Amino acid sequence: MNPRILFFFQVMSLLGIWVFVLGVSAWIIRLIWIAHRLNDMPGASLAISVVAIPVFLTGASVLTYVFIGLRRGREKAE
């Protein structure tokens, strides 16, 4: 397979991960905002956001770090 096509799909999957993480984070933050606006108890949304947002951000950051590290290692090997 052409290395440029493979690199394109790798970058697209990396961008897809970040779009997913940022989308879920924005959705959870919006749930908290809506609960606050409606004078509702944001207990469940707040508890989920305290756990989910850092976990998703950490996972996406680790995957990005590994991707960049593997790309750097590949360039040195060539």
Distance bins in CASP14 RR format, pairs under 12 A and 6 or more apart:
PFRMAT RR
TARGET T0000
AUTHOR 0000-0000-0000
RMODE 2
METHOD distances of the structure
MODEL  1
1 7 0 0 0 0 0 1 0 0 0 0 0
1 8 0 0 0 0 0 1 0 0 0 0 0
1 9 0 0 0 0 1 0 0 0 0 0 0
1 10 0 0 0 0 0 1 0 0 0 0 0
2 8 0 0 0 0 1 0 0 0 0 0 0
2 9 0 0 0 0 0 1 0 0 0 0 0
3 9 0 0 0 0 0 1 0 0 0 0 0
3 10 0 0 0 0 0 1 0 0 0 0 0
3 71 0 0 0 0 0 1 0 0 0 0 0
3 74 0 0 0 0 1 0 0 0 0 0 0
3 75 0 0 0 0 0 1 0 0 0 0 0
3 78 0 0 0 0 0 1 0 0 0 0 0
4 10 0 0 0 0 0 1 0 0 0 0 0
4 11 0 0 0 0 0 1 0 0 0 0 0
5 11 0 0 0 0 0 1 0 0 0 0 0
5 12 0 0 0 0 0 1 0 0 0 0 0
6 12 0 0 0 0 0 1 0 0 0 0 0
6 13 0 0 0 0 0 1 0 0 0 0 0
6 71 0 0 0 0 0 1 0 0 0 0 0
6 74 0 0 0 0 0 1 0 0 0 0 0
7 13 0 0 0 0 0 1 0 0 0 0 0
7 14 0 0 0 0 0 1 0 0 0 0 0
7 67 0 0 0 0 0 1 0 0 0 0 0
7 70 0 0 0 0 0 1 0 0 0 0 0
7 71 0 0 0 0 1 0 0 0 0 0 0
7 74 0 0 0 0 1 0 0 0 0 0 0
7 75 0 0 0 0 0 1 0 0 0 0 0
8 14 0 0 0 0 0 1 0 0 0 0 0
8 15 0 0 0 0 0 1 0 0 0 0 0
9 15 0 0 0 0 0 1 0 0 0 0 0
9 16 0 0 0 0 0 1 0 0 0 0 0
10 16 0 0 0 0 0 1 0 0 0 0 0
10 17 0 0 0 0 0 1 0 0 0 0 0
10 63 0 0 0 0 0 1 0 0 0 0 0
10 64 0 0 0 0 0 1 0 0 0 0 0
10 66 0 0 0 0 0 1 0 0 0 0 0
10 67 1 0 0 1 0 0 0 0 0 0 0
10 68 0 0 0 0 0 1 0 0 0 0 0
10 70 0 0 0 0 1 0 0 0 0 0 0
10 71 0 0 0 0 1 0 0 0 0 0 0
10 74 0 0 0 0 0 1 0 0 0 0 0
11 17 0 0 0 0 0 1 0 0 0 0 0
11 18 0 0 0 0 0 1 0 0 0 0 0
11 64 0 0 0 0 0 1 0 0 0 0 0
11 67 0 0 0 0 1 0 0 0 0 0 0
11 68 0 0 0 0 0 1 0 0 0 0 0
11 71 0 0 0 0 1 0 0 0 0 0 0
12 18 0 0 0 0 0 1 0 0 0 0 0
12 19 0 0 0 0 0 1 0 0 0 0 0
12 67 0 0 0 0 0 1 0 0 0 0 0
13 19 0 0 0 0 0 1 0 0 0 0 0
13 20 0 0 0 0 0 1 0 0 0 0 0
13 60 0 0 0 0 0 1 0 0 0 0 0
13 63 0 0 0 0 1 0 0 0 0 0 0
13 64 0 0 0 0 0 1 0 0 0 0 0
13 67 0 0 0 0 1 0 0 0 0 0 0
14 20 0 0 0 0 0 1 0 0 0 0 0
14 21 0 0 0 0 0 1 0 0 0 0 0
14 59 0 0 0 0 0 1 0 0 0 0 0
14 60 0 0 0 0 1 0 0 0 0 0 0
14 61 0 0 0 0 0 1 0 0 0 0 0
14 62 0 0 0 0 0 1 0 0 0 0 0
14 63 1 0 0 1 0 0 0 0 0 0 0
14 64 1 0 0 1 0 0 0 0 0 0 0
14 65 0 0 0 0 0 1 0 0 0 0 0
14 66 0 0 0 0 0 1 0 0 0 0 0
14 67 1 0 1 0 0 0 0 0 0 0 0
14 68 0 0 0 0 1 0 0 0 0 0 0
14 70 0 0 0 0 0 1 0 0 0 0 0
14 71 0 0 0 0 0 1 0 0 0 0 0
15 21 0 0 0 0 0 1 0 0 0 0 0
15 22 0 0 0 0 0 1 0 0 0 0 0
15 60 0 0 0 0 0 1 0 0 0 0 0
15 63 0 0 0 0 0 1 0 0 0 0 0
15 64 0 0 0 0 0 1 0 0 0 0 0
15 67 0 0 0 0 0 1 0 0 0 0 0
16 22 0 0 0 0 1 0 0 0 0 0 0
16 23 0 0 0 0 0 1 0 0 0 0 0
16 24 0 0 0 0 0 1 0 0 0 0 0
16 60 0 0 0 0 1 0 0 0 0 0 0
16 63 0 0 0 0 0 1 0 0 0 0 0
16 64 0 0 0 0 0 1 0 0 0 0 0
17 23 0 0 0 0 0 1 0 0 0 0 0
17 24 0 0 0 0 0 1 0 0 0 0 0
17 56 0 0 0 0 1 0 0 0 0 0 0
17 57 0 0 0 0 0 1 0 0 0 0 0
17 59 0 0 0 0 1 0 0 0 0 0 0
17 60 1 0 1 0 0 0 0 0 0 0 0
17 61 0 0 0 0 0 1 0 0 0 0 0
17 62 0 0 0 0 0 1 0 0 0 0 0
17 63 1 0 1 0 0 0 0 0 0 0 0
17 64 1 0 0 1 0 0 0 0 0 0 0
17 66 0 0 0 0 0 1 0 0 0 0 0
17 67 0 0 0 0 1 0 0 0 0 0 0
18 24 0 0 0 0 0 1 0 0 0 0 0
18 25 0 0 0 0 0 1 0 0 0 0 0
18 56 0 0 0 0 1 0 0 0 0 0 0
18 57 0 0 0 0 1 0 0 0 0 0 0
18 59 0 0 0 0 0 1 0 0 0 0 0
18 60 1 0 1 0 0 0 0 0 0 0 0
18 61 0 0 0 0 1 0 0 0 0 0 0
18 63 0 0 0 0 1 0 0 0 0 0 0
18 64 1 0 0 1 0 0 0 0 0 0 0
18 67 0 0 0 0 0 1 0 0 0 0 0
19 25 0 0 0 0 0 1 0 0 0 0 0
19 26 0 0 0 0 0 1 0 0 0 0 0
19 56 0 0 0 0 0 1 0 0 0 0 0
19 60 0 0 0 0 1 0 0 0 0 0 0
20 26 0 0 0 0 0 1 0 0 0 0 0
20 27 0 0 0 0 0 1 0 0 0 0 0
20 56 1 0 0 1 0 0 0 0 0 0 0
20 57 0 0 0 0 0 1 0 0 0 0 0
20 59 0 0 0 0 0 1 0 0 0 0 0
20 60 0 0 0 0 1 0 0 0 0 0 0
20 63 0 0 0 0 0 1 0 0 0 0 0
21 27 0 0 0 0 0 1 0 0 0 0 0
21 28 0 0 0 0 0 1 0 0 0 0 0
21 52 0 0 0 0 1 0 0 0 0 0 0
21 53 0 0 0 0 1 0 0 0 0 0 0
21 54 0 0 0 0 0 1 0 0 0 0 0
21 55 0 0 0 0 1 0 0 0 0 0 0
21 56 1 0 1 0 0 0 0 0 0 0 0
21 57 1 0 0 1 0 0 0 0 0 0 0
21 58 0 0 0 0 1 0 0 0 0 0 0
21 59 1 0 0 1 0 0 0 0 0 0 0
21 60 1 0 1 0 0 0 0 0 0 0 0
21 61 0 0 0 0 1 0 0 0 0 0 0
21 62 0 0 0 0 0 1 0 0 0 0 0
21 63 0 0 0 0 1 0 0 0 0 0 0
21 64 0 0 0 0 0 1 0 0 0 0 0
22 28 0 0 0 0 0 1 0 0 0 0 0
22 29 0 0 0 0 0 1 0 0 0 0 0
22 53 0 0 0 0 0 1 0 0 0 0 0
22 56 0 0 0 0 1 0 0 0 0 0 0
22 57 0 0 0 0 1 0 0 0 0 0 0
22 60 0 0 0 0 1 0 0 0 0 0 0
23 29 0 0 0 0 1 0 0 0 0 0 0
23 30 0 0 0 0 1 0 0 0 0 0 0
23 52 0 0 0 0 0 1 0 0 0 0 0
23 53 0 0 0 0 0 1 0 0 0 0 0
23 56 0 0 0 0 1 0 0 0 0 0 0
23 57 0 0 0 0 0 1 0 0 0 0 0
23 60 0 0 0 0 0 1 0 0 0 0 0
24 30 0 0 0 0 0 1 0 0 0 0 0
24 31 0 0 0 0 0 1 0 0 0 0 0
24 48 0 0 0 0 0 1 0 0 0 0 0
24 49 0 0 0 0 1 0 0 0 0 0 0
24 52 1 0 0 1 0 0 0 0 0 0 0
24 53 1 0 0 1 0 0 0 0 0 0 0
24 55 0 0 0 0 0 1 0 0 0 0 0
24 56 1 0 1 0 0 0 0 0 0 0 0
24 57 0 0 0 0 1 0 0 0 0 0 0
24 59 0 0 0 0 0 1 0 0 0 0 0
24 60 0 0 0 0 0 1 0 0 0 0 0
25 31 0 0 0 0 0 1 0 0 0 0 0
25 32 0 0 0 0 0 1 0 0 0 0 0
25 48 0 0 0 0 0 1 0 0 0 0 0
25 49 0 0 0 0 1 0 0 0 0 0 0
25 52 1 0 0 1 0 0 0 0 0 0 0
25 53 1 0 1 0 0 0 0 0 0 0 0
25 54 0 0 0 0 1 0 0 0 0 0 0
25 55 0 0 0 0 0 1 0 0 0 0 0
25 56 1 0 0 1 0 0 0 0 0 0 0
25 57 1 0 0 1 0 0 0 0 0 0 0
25 60 0 0 0 0 1 0 0 0 0 0 0
26 32 0 0 0 0 0 1 0 0 0 0 0
26 33 0 0 0 0 0 1 0 0 0 0 0
26 49 0 0 0 0 0 1 0 0 0 0 0
26 53 0 0 0 0 1 0 0 0 0 0 0
26 56 0 0 0 0 0 1 0 0 0 0 0
27 33 0 0 0 0 0 1 0 0 0 0 0
27 34 0 0 0 0 0 1 0 0 0 0 0
27 45 0 0 0 0 0 1 0 0 0 0 0
27 48 0 0 0 0 0 1 0 0 0 0 0
27 49 0 0 0 0 1 0 0 0 0 0 0
27 52 0 0 0 0 1 0 0 0 0 0 0
27 53 0 0 0 0 0 1 0 0 0 0 0
27 56 0 0 0 0 0 1 0 0 0 0 0
28 34 0 0 0 0 0 1 0 0 0 0 0
28 35 0 0 0 0 0 1 0 0 0 0 0
28 42 0 0 0 0 0 1 0 0 0 0 0
28 44 0 0 0 0 0 1 0 0 0 0 0
28 45 1 0 0 1 0 0 0 0 0 0 0
28 46 0 0 0 0 1 0 0 0 0 0 0
28 47 0 0 0 0 0 1 0 0 0 0 0
28 48 1 0 0 1 0 0 0 0 0 0 0
28 49 1 0 1 0 0 0 0 0 0 0 0
28 50 0 0 0 0 1 0 0 0 0 0 0
28 51 0 0 0 0 0 1 0 0 0 0 0
28 52 1 0 0 1 0 0 0 0 0 0 0
28 53 1 0 0 1 0 0 0 0 0 0 0
28 54 0 0 0 0 0 1 0 0 0 0 0
28 55 0 0 0 0 0 1 0 0 0 0 0
28 56 0 0 0 0 1 0 0 0 0 0 0
28 57 0 0 0 0 0 1 0 0 0 0 0
29 35 0 0 0 0 0 1 0 0 0 0 0
29 36 0 0 0 0 0 1 0 0 0 0 0
29 42 0 0 0 0 0 1 0 0 0 0 0
29 45 0 0 0 0 1 0 0 0 0 0 0
29 46 0 0 0 0 0 1 0 0 0 0 0
29 48 0 0 0 0 0 1 0 0 0 0 0
29 49 1 0 0 1 0 0 0 0 0 0 0
29 50 0 0 0 0 0 1 0 0 0 0 0
29 52 0 0 0 0 0 1 0 0 0 0 0
29 53 1 0 0 1 0 0 0 0 0 0 0
30 36 0 0 0 0 0 1 0 0 0 0 0
30 37 0 0 0 0 0 1 0 0 0 0 0
30 42 0 0 0 0 0 1 0 0 0 0 0
30 45 0 0 0 0 1 0 0 0 0 0 0
30 49 0 0 0 0 0 1 0 0 0 0 0
31 37 0 0 0 0 0 1 0 0 0 0 0
31 38 0 0 0 0 0 1 0 0 0 0 0
31 40 0 0 0 0 0 1 0 0 0 0 0
31 42 1 0 0 1 0 0 0 0 0 0 0
31 43 0 0 0 0 0 1 0 0 0 0 0
31 44 0 0 0 0 1 0 0 0 0 0 0
31 45 1 0 1 0 0 0 0 0 0 0 0
31 46 0 0 0 0 1 0 0 0 0 0 0
31 47 0 0 0 0 0 1 0 0 0 0 0
31 48 0 0 0 0 1 0 0 0 0 0 0
31 49 1 0 0 1 0 0 0 0 0 0 0
31 52 0 0 0 0 0 1 0 0 0 0 0
31 53 0 0 0 0 0 1 0 0 0 0 0
32 38 0 0 0 0 0 1 0 0 0 0 0
32 40 0 0 0 0 0 1 0 0 0 0 0
32 41 0 0 0 0 0 1 0 0 0 0 0
32 42 1 0 1 0 0 0 0 0 0 0 0
32 43 0 0 0 0 1 0 0 0 0 0 0
32 44 0 0 0 0 1 0 0 0 0 0 0
32 45 1 0 1 0 0 0 0 0 0 0 0
32 46 1 0 1 0 0 0 0 0 0 0 0
32 47 0 0 0 0 0 1 0 0 0 0 0
32 48 0 0 0 0 1 0 0 0 0 0 0
32 49 1 0 0 1 0 0 0 0 0 0 0
32 50 0 0 0 0 0 1 0 0 0 0 0
32 52 0 0 0 0 0 1 0 0 0 0 0
32 53 0 0 0 0 0 1 0 0 0 0 0
33 40 0 0 0 0 0 1 0 0 0 0 0
33 42 0 0 0 0 1 0 0 0 0 0 0
33 45 0 0 0 0 1 0 0 0 0 0 0
33 46 0 0 0 0 0 1 0 0 0 0 0
33 49 0 0 0 0 0 1 0 0 0 0 0
34 40 1 0 0 1 0 0 0 0 0 0 0
34 42 0 0 0 0 1 0 0 0 0 0 0
34 45 0 0 0 0 1 0 0 0 0 0 0
35 41 1 0 0 1 0 0 0 0 0 0 0
35 42 1 1 0 0 0 0 0 0 0 0 0
35 43 1 0 0 1 0 0 0 0 0 0 0
35 44 0 0 0 0 1 0 0 0 0 0 0
35 45 1 0 1 0 0 0 0 0 0 0 0
35 46 0 0 0 0 1 0 0 0 0 0 0
35 47 0 0 0 0 0 1 0 0 0 0 0
35 48 0 0 0 0 0 1 0 0 0 0 0
35 49 0 0 0 0 0 1 0 0 0 0 0
36 42 1 0 0 1 0 0 0 0 0 0 0
36 43 0 0 0 0 0 1 0 0 0 0 0
36 45 0 0 0 0 1 0 0 0 0 0 0
36 46 0 0 0 0 1 0 0 0 0 0 0
38 45 0 0 0 0 0 1 0 0 0 0 0
40 46 0 0 0 0 0 1 0 0 0 0 0
41 47 0 0 0 0 0 1 0 0 0 0 0
42 48 0 0 0 0 1 0 0 0 0 0 0
42 49 0 0 0 0 1 0 0 0 0 0 0
42 50 0 0 0 0 0 1 0 0 0 0 0
43 49 0 0 0 0 1 0 0 0 0 0 0
43 50 0 0 0 0 1 0 0 0 0 0 0
44 50 0 0 0 0 0 1 0 0 0 0 0
44 51 0 0 0 0 0 1 0 0 0 0 0
44 52 0 0 0 0 0 1 0 0 0 0 0
45 51 0 0 0 0 0 1 0 0 0 0 0
45 52 0 0 0 0 1 0 0 0 0 0 0
45 53 0 0 0 0 0 1 0 0 0 0 0
46 52 0 0 0 0 0 1 0 0 0 0 0
46 53 0 0 0 0 0 1 0 0 0 0 0
47 53 0 0 0 0 0 1 0 0 0 0 0
48 54 0 0 0 0 0 1 0 0 0 0 0
48 55 0 0 0 0 0 1 0 0 0 0 0
48 56 0 0 0 0 0 1 0 0 0 0 0
49 55 0 0 0 0 0 1 0 0 0 0 0
49 56 0 0 0 0 0 1 0 0 0 0 0
49 57 0 0 0 0 0 1 0 0 0 0 0
51 57 0 0 0 0 0 1 0 0 0 0 0
51 58 0 0 0 0 0 1 0 0 0 0 0
52 58 0 0 0 0 0 1 0 0 0 0 0
52 59 0 0 0 0 0 1 0 0 0 0 0
53 59 0 0 0 0 0 1 0 0 0 0 0
53 60 0 0 0 0 0 1 0 0 0 0 0
54 60 0 0 0 0 0 1 0 0 0 0 0
54 61 0 0 0 0 0 1 0 0 0 0 0
55 61 0 0 0 0 0 1 0 0 0 0 0
55 62 0 0 0 0 0 1 0 0 0 0 0
56 62 0 0 0 0 0 1 0 0 0 0 0
56 63 0 0 0 0 0 1 0 0 0 0 0
57 63 0 0 0 0 0 1 0 0 0 0 0
57 64 0 0 0 0 0 1 0 0 0 0 0
58 64 0 0 0 0 0 1 0 0 0 0 0
58 65 0 0 0 0 0 1 0 0 0 0 0
59 65 0 0 0 0 1 0 0 0 0 0 0
59 66 0 0 0 0 1 0 0 0 0 0 0
59 67 0 0 0 0 0 1 0 0 0 0 0
60 66 0 0 0 0 0 1 0 0 0 0 0
60 67 0 0 0 0 0 1 0 0 0 0 0
61 67 0 0 0 0 0 1 0 0 0 0 0
61 68 0 0 0 0 0 1 0 0 0 0 0
62 68 0 0 0 0 0 1 0 0 0 0 0
62 69 0 0 0 0 0 1 0 0 0 0 0
63 69 0 0 0 0 0 1 0 0 0 0 0
63 70 0 0 0 0 0 1 0 0 0 0 0
64 70 0 0 0 0 0 1 0 0 0 0 0
64 71 0 0 0 0 0 1 0 0 0 0 0
65 71 0 0 0 0 0 1 0 0 0 0 0
65 72 0 0 0 0 0 1 0 0 0 0 0
66 72 0 0 0 0 0 1 0 0 0 0 0
66 73 0 0 0 0 0 1 0 0 0 0 0
67 73 0 0 0 0 0 1 0 0 0 0 0
67 74 0 0 0 0 0 1 0 0 0 0 0
68 74 0 0 0 0 0 1 0 0 0 0 0
68 75 0 0 0 0 0 1 0 0 0 0 0
69 75 0 0 0 0 1 0 0 0 0 0 0
69 76 0 0 0 0 0 1 0 0 0 0 0
69 77 0 0 0 0 0 1 0 0 0 0 0
70 76 0 0 0 0 0 1 0 0 0 0 0
70 77 0 0 0 0 0 1 0 0 0 0 0
71 77 0 0 0 0 0 1 0 0 0 0 0
71 78 0 0 0 0 0 1 0 0 0 0 0
72 78 0 0 0 0 0 1 0 0 0 0 0
END
